[in-house]
Amino acid sequence: MPKGWAVLSRLPAPENSSAPLLVRSEVRDNLGRRWVVAHVYSVGGSLASGSVETQLVYGLRSILRPVRSGVVALAARCDDDCAGAAGLIDRLWQGAGVNLISLVNGYPHD
């Protein structure tokens, strides 16, 4: 989290979400604006929602060979409607999530 930003709350995944592993948080930036920020970790093409889980998967897989890994983060400003912003993120993930993960993993998705 950037300096001056604060996590206000963790947001649950919407029912029937296309992105159940996205970790969603409502945050406030250093200017007082509210955002919904969502992220997911990718380790060799596998998705994980927690940093401890990600570290374990990465550690085990990297014993044998180097493993591509990274994080995909999405954000939407939500001063008045954080539920709507979370919905926008979910729809973006539904439409482009596979392609975003493929960028982290270093190969294009067909």
C-alpha positions in Angstrom: 0.0 0.0 0.0 1.4 3.4 -0.9 2.5 5.7 1.9 -0.5 7.7 3.3 -3.0 5.1 2.1 -5.1 3.1 4.6 -7.2 0.0 4.3 -10.7 0.7 5.6 -12.2 -2.8 5.2 -11.9 -6.1 3.4 -14.8 -6.7 1.0 -16.4 -10.1 0.5 -16.6 -11.5 -3.0 -20.0 -11.0 -4.5 -22.2 -14.0 -4.8 -21.6 -16.0 -8.0 -18.5 -13.9 -8.6 -16.4 -14.7 -11.6 -13.3 -13.9 -9.5 -13.6 -15.6 -6.2 -9.8 -15.4 -5.6 -9.6 -11.7 -6.0 -8.9 -10.1 -2.6 -11.0 -6.9 -2.4 -10.4 -4.0 0.0 -11.9 -0.6 0.4 -9.0 1.9 0.9 -8.6 5.6 1.4 -5.7 7.4 -0.4 -3.6 10.2 1.0 -6.1 12.8 -0.4 -9.1 11.2 1.4 -10.6 9.5 -1.8 -12.0 6.0 -1.4 -11.1 3.2 -3.8 -11.9 -0.5 -4.2 -8.6 -2.3 -4.8 -8.5 -6.0 -5.8 -5.5 -8.2 -6.3 -4.6 -11.8 -6.9 -1.3 -13.6 -7.0 -0.2 -15.8 -9.9 2.5 -18.4 -9.5 3.3 -20.4 -12.7 -0.3 -20.0 -13.8 -1.9 -21.0 -10.5 -3.9 -18.3 -8.7 -3.7 -17.7 -5.0 -5.4 -15.1 -2.8 -3.0 -15.0 0.2 0.6 -14.1 0.5 1.5 -17.1 2.7 -0.2 -19.5 0.3 1.6 -17.8 -2.6 5.0 -18.1 -0.9 4.5 -21.8 -0.2 3.4 -22.5 -3.8 6.3 -20.5 -5.2 8.9 -22.1 -2.8 7.8 -25.6 -3.7 7.6 -25.0 -7.4 10.9 -23.1 -7.6 12.9 -26.1 -6.1 12.9 -27.7 -9.5 13.0 -24.7 -11.8 12.5 -20.9 -12.0 8.8 -20.0 -11.8 7.1 -17.0 -13.3 5.1 -15.2 -10.7 3.5 -11.8 -10.0 0.5 -10.0 -8.9 -2.4 -8.5 -10.8 -4.1 -5.5 -9.1 -7.1 -3.6 -10.2 -8.6 -0.4 -8.7 -11.7 1.7 -9.1 -12.5 4.9 -7.3 -15.7 4.7 -5.3 -16.3 7.9 -3.4 -20.1 7.4 -3.4 -20.6 3.8 -4.5 -18.0 1.2 -3.5 -20.4 -1.7 -4.3 -20.7 -0.4 -7.8 -16.9 0.0 -8.1 -16.4 -3.6 -6.9 -18.9 -4.7 -9.6 -16.9 -2.9 -12.2 -13.7 -4.7 -11.1 -15.5 -8.0 -11.2 -16.8 -7.4 -14.8 -13.3 -6.3 -15.9 -11.8 -9.5 -14.4 -14.5 -11.6 -16.1 -13.6 -10.0 -19.5 -9.9 -9.6 -19.2 -8.6 -11.7 -16.2 -7.3 -14.6 -18.2 -5.3 -12.2 -20.5 -4.0 -10.2 -17.5 -2.7 -13.4 -15.8 -1.1 -14.6 -19.1 0.9 -11.3 -19.1 2.2 -12.1 -15.7 3.1 -15.7 -16.8 4.8 -14.5 -19.9 2.7 -16.0 -22.6 -0.1 -14.7 -24.7 -3.6 -16.2 -24.3 -5.4 -17.2 -27.5 
